[in-house]
């Protein structure tokens, strides 16, 4: 007979729930890991200092209660409990949640009340709860996996000989950590790994991380410019359709690129191309298109400025006794949530509808939500 009596095991197999709280357990009984149908496992109020890696065998587990145990760590194998929704760690000695827990897509709640997490994870949890903590863990896990992948690529490629030399693995691993630390975006890191051979010198002693970063972003910009050039060519062909020779389009794009080389300006040109290109292809020049782009940008900036000023005047009328600097801040914070000039004008026209009577209750994000809701209701009507 094991620690768990037969009646308890039979009931657990029928219900998918197993209660083992208040039993003074120092370890999880092995027979628990044979109950692969468990949905809820309650191990609270025991003397567990660690959890067996076999916990990962309970693939159907949705709730795991470990409260009031002197737990110090969690096994990374917990990531195999892919259906886990609730992880109850209240009043344990957990100091750090494994990054792998961030892989649990269905996890909705981690109860950490009464724990003393390390400052980094604790700060993230206090700021945004379970969702924020899981996002943090997922990001850390992905960066860790990226380091492993990059080291492997260097070991099998450009720094194979270095890796095989005494102290080589440590040298390559340190380089990987130092380089990845300088990149914030995971997408940038993935691109860095794909282009290792192109970015890094063959002599590891010649590595200059700042130069690698500069070269990386230079290549990235060049690639982005090429993609945008292809989009612009397509846009020009659509605008002039059968009124332009295909072989002339590429030269036209090159001429435009000589005058406009900022990525955001190129994207602006593509977005508003029908407004910016002249009636006939013969009239297109790089200088002319650049003038049209900057002119439209200036016009749109002026229209937005006027709309924001209109909103400011409307808010002043709504709150005549509030100090001007406070009104200005509310206006700026609210306008930041509205990208379209037409929406800013509508908001100003109906300021008494979307702004509360009391200034203290005016919350820009809520004003935006109310505006969007009203717009949807108007469309439905």
N, C-alpha and C positions, 0 to 999 in steps of 0.2 A: 504494500500500500504506500503511495506517495504522500506528499504533504497535503495535497488536495484530495478530499474524499470523493468517492465515486459519484455520489448524488450531486455534488457541486459540479463535477465535470460533465455529467450527463445533462444537467440543466443548462450549462454554458454552451454545450454543443447544440442544444435545441434553440436557445434564445440568441446566441451570438454575443452574450454579455457575461463577463466573469468578474465577480467581486472578490478581491483578495486584500481588502483593506483591514487595518488593525490586527494583523497576524504576526507582528514582530519579525517579518521576513528580512533576511540579510541578502538573499539572492532570489531571483525569479525561478520557481520550480521548472524543471526541464519539460514536464508534461504540458506546460502552458504553450510551448512552441509547437506542439502537435495539433493544437486547436486552430487550424488555419482559417476557420470560418468566423473567428472572433471579430466583432465590430466594435465592441467597447471592452476595455480592460482597465479595471480600477485597482491600482496598487498603492493607493494613498495610505498615509499613517503607518509606515513600516520603517525598516532600518536599512534601506537600499542605498549603498554608496555608489553603485554603478549598475548599468543596464547591460545585459548580455547582447552581443552583436546579433544573436539569433532573433532579436526582436524584429529584424527585417523580414523574417519568414512569415510574419502575420500580415500578409499583403492586403487583406480586406479590412484591416483595422481603421476605424474612423475616429475613435476617441481613446486617448491614452491619458490616464490620470496618475500622476506621480507626486502629488502634493504631500507635504509633510514627510519627506525623506531627506536624509543627509547626502543627497546626490551632488556630485561635483562636476560630472561630465555626462554628455549624451553620446552614444555611439553614432558614427556617420552612417551606419547601416540602417538607421531609422529612415533614411531617404527612400528605402524600398517599400515603406508603408505608403504607397502612392495615393491611397484614398483618405489619408489622415486629414481630419477637419479640425479637431480640438486637441491641443497639447497642454495639459494642466501641470504647471511646474511651481505652483504657489508654495512659498515657504520651504524652498530647497536651497542647497548651497551651490547651485549652478552659477558659474562665473562667465561662461562663454557658450553661446549657441553655435554648433558647427555650421560652417558655410553651406554644407550640403543640404541643410534643412530648407534652404531657399529654393530647392528643386521641387518641393511639395506644392503642387499647383492648387490643391483643394484645401490647403490649410487656411482656416479663417480666423482662428483664435489661439494665441499663446498666452496663457495666464502666468505672469511673472511677478505677481505681487509678493512682496516679502523676500525677493531674491536680491543678490548683490552682483549684478552683471558688471563686467568691466566698463569703464567710462564711455568708450566709443559706442558699443552696442546699447548701453543703457540710455545714452543721449538720443540715439536714433529712435529707440522704443518710446521714450517719453515724448518725443516730438510728434510721432505719427502712429504709435501703436503697432499692432501686428503687421499691418500692410506695409508700413515704412520699414520695419525690421526685416521682413521677408525680402523686400526689394534690395535692401542693403546686403543681406546675405547672398542673394542671387548674384548681385554685381560682383561681390568679393569672390564668389565661387567661379564665376566666368573668367575673371581676371587671373585667378590661380590656374585654371585650365589653359588659359592663353599662354601663361608663362611656361607651362609644361610643353605645350605644342611648339612654342618658339624654340625652346632649348632642344627639343627633339629634332626640329628642322635644321638647326645649326649643327647639331651632332652628326646628322646624316649627310649634311651638305658642306657649306662653306667652311665650317670649323671642325671638320672630322678629325684632322690630324691634331689639332689643339686638344680636342676632347680625349684622345688616346694618350696624350702626354701626361706625365706626373703633374697633378694639380689642375689639369685641364678642365674637368667637370666643374670644379669650384669657380674657375675663371669665367667659363661660359655662363654658368648659372648666375653669377654676380652681375655680369654684363646684361643678361636678360632682365633681371630685377631692376637695375638702374635705368634701362631704356624704357621699359613699360611704365615705370613710375612717373615718367614725364608726359605720358599721354592720358588724357581724361576719358576720352570716348572709347568704348569697347569696339565700335566699328572701325575707328582709327587703328586700334591694336590689331584687329583681324587683317586689315589692309597691310599693316606693317609686316605681319608674319608672311603674308602672301608674297611680299616683295623683299624678303631678307637678302637674297643673293644680289639684288639690284642696289640695295641701299647700303649694305655693309661692305667695308674693304676686306680684301682677302687676308691681310695682315691684321690680326685682332689687336695688336699693339698700336695700330694707327686709328682705332675707333675714336671718333669725337662725337659724343651724343648730340650736342647742339647742332653740329653740321648735318648729322643724320636727320634730325627733326626738320631743319630748314629744307633739306633735299626732299624729304617726304612730302612736306606741304607744297613744295614747288611742283612735284610730280602730280600731286593730287589736283592742284589748280589747273595744270596743263590738261589733265584728263577731263576735268569738268568743262574746261573751255572747248575741248573737242566735242564733247557730248552736246553742249549748247549750240555749237556751230552746226551740227547735224540737225538739231531741232529748228534752228533759224533757217537753214536751207529749205527744210520741208515747209515751214511757214511761208516763205517767200514764194515757193512753187504754188501753194494754195491760193495766195493773194493774187498772183498774176496768171495762174493756171496755164492756158495755152498762149499767153501773150509774152512769154519770155523763153529764150533758148536755155535748155537745161545746163549746157556747158558754161553759161555766163553766171549762174547762180553762185558757184563756188568763189569766183573772183569778186562778186558783189559782197559776199560774207567777209572775205579777207579785207576788202576796202573798209567795211564797217568796223572790223576788229582793230584796224589801225587807229581808229578814232575813239572806240569804246573798248576798254580792256578791263573794266571792273565787272566781276561776276554778277553782282546785284543789278547793275545797269543792263547787262545782257539779258538777264531773266525778265527785267521790266520790259525791255524791247520785245521779247517773244510774247509776253502776256498781252501787251497792248499794240501788237504789230499792225492790225487793221487800221488803227488810228494814226499810226506813225509813218507808214509808207505812203508815198505819193501815188496819184492815180495810175501812172504808167511806170514801167520798169526803167525807161530811159531817164527818168528824172531822179533815180536813186543815186546818191553819192554818200560816201562815208560821213563827210562833214554835215551834209543835210540831215541824215538820220540821227547823228549825234545831237545836232541842234534841236531836232524834234523831240528826242528823248528827254533832254535836259529841260526843254520848254514845258513839256507835259508834266514832268516831275515838279517843276516850280509851280505850275498851275494847280496841280492836285494838292501840293503842300499848302498853298494859299487858301484853297477851298476848305481844307481841313482846319487850318488856323482860324478861319472865319466861323466855321461851325462850332469849334471849341469855344471861341469867344461868345458866340450866341448862347451856348449852354451855360457859360459863366454868368452872363447877364440874367438868364432865366433862374439859375440857382440863387443868385443874389436877391432876386425878387421873392423867391420862396423862403429865404432865410434873411430878411433885412437886418436883423439885429446881431447876426454873427459876424465876427471879425473877418475882414477881407482875406488875410492869409489862410484862414481855415477854409473859406469858401473856395479859394484858388486851389488848395490841396485836394478838396473833395472833387472839384471839377477835373483836375488832372488825373486823379486816381480813377474816376469814373470813365473818362474819355479813353483811357488805356484799354478798357474792355470793349470798345466799339471801333472796329476797323473801317466801317463804311460811313462816309460823310452823310449820306441820306439818313442813316440811323441816328446820328448825332443830332441832326435837325429835327427828326421826329421826337427824340427824347426831350429836346429843348421845348418843343411845342407842347408836350404833355408832361412838363416837369412836375406839376401838382398831382399827376396820376402815379408816377413812378418813384417820386421822392416822398418819404414820410413827413408828417407835419413837424416832428421833432428832429432837429439837426443831428442830435446824438445817435439817432436810429438809422441814419443814412449810411448804408454799407454798399460800396460800389459793386461788389460781386453779386449781392442780392438784387440790386437794381437791374443789373444785366440779366439775371435769371427771370425777373418779372417782365422785363421787356421782351425777351425771347418767347416766354409763355404767352404773352398777349398777342404777339405777332402770329404764333401758331394758331391760336384761337380765332384770330381774324381770318386766317386762310381757310379754316374749317367752315366758318360761317359763309 
